[in-house]
């Protein structure tokens, strides 16, 4: 009988409901594989399947978790602590045949075990190091910029050295594959991340539009709010959290037609998506963009921007509207006015069919093929 291969997934951390964490959870459930992470907030829903397994996972061999307890609330120190923890505290990897890395800091663990099979699933090279370095530096108070630059100087050579030690690089989109090639001079293959098409389904159509982007500057939720302030007859629900939550609430001026829900659990989010007219997602040069895909899985078209990963998922005038990169409020308002409830309804079937290309089973088949090879 051939020896059973032991797999483990390394993911930076489980804090919000971001796509990298969901992908890592899906991989661990379906390979199956053990799971290691820098830290996790208590009760994080992506870890629930391992604590309370349900069919078909309740009869499998138990998945082992390594919680590395690398949490700190102090910005920058958190990132440094994560990087150092993965570089120094992952000797358990010697017990595994295949290691799959997810995130910015986990690749630093590769140095300890060069004889294994190492696969990096790259959501993007760290944007604060590469394409958005100036953006992040300018957002910091002048006195803190040297601290971020010092961390970049620490992480960049270690990250780039780790990349050269990977056996396989996987990019989550053609957009990210090009970044890897340009900034790291490495080739990667593209395997799109999985969309849970069984969870995001059509549930009806109520009178609101939805924003699911995390509340940080690159998601440009501020532009969405400003546009809807000009359309008091259009209702907007913002279903996420993030560093700009209080600033964006202040921007919304307690407008009665703009609602913030904060982070929701999986069932609540799927219900809101399933009942929306459409979603609005205007992230800047998005790596891939799982939220638009979840919207389409529920039969809801997307108002997006013609750049980044959205060019690979949204079909203009069939599954949504793509605005020019030079975004302005009038263009956003015009797109919302154009995407009426009836027009959105007419796009339902095309949206659902497009999302089927990104099913979990399609993703897992491609990942298993890579691991087996």
Buried (B, 14 or more C-beta within 10 A) or exposed (E): EEEEEBBBBBBBBBBBBBBBBBBBBBBBBBBBBBBBBBBBEEEBBBBBBBEEBEEEBEEEEEBBBBBBEBBEEEEBEBBBBBBBBBBEBBEBBEEBBBBBBBBBBBBBBBBBBEEBBBBBBBBBBBBBBBBBBEEBBEEBEEEEBEBBEEBBEBBBEBBBEBBEEBBBBBBBBBBBBEBBBEBBEBEBEBBBBBBBBEBBBBBEBEEBBBBBBBBBBBBBBBBBBBBBBEBEEBBBBBBBBBEBBEEBBEBBEEEEBBEBBEBBEBEEBBBBBBBBBBBBBBBBBBBBBBBBBBBBBBBBBBBBBEBBBBBBBBBEEBBBBBBEEEBEBEBBBBBBEEBEEEBBBEBBEBBBBBBEEBBBEBBBEBBEEBBEE
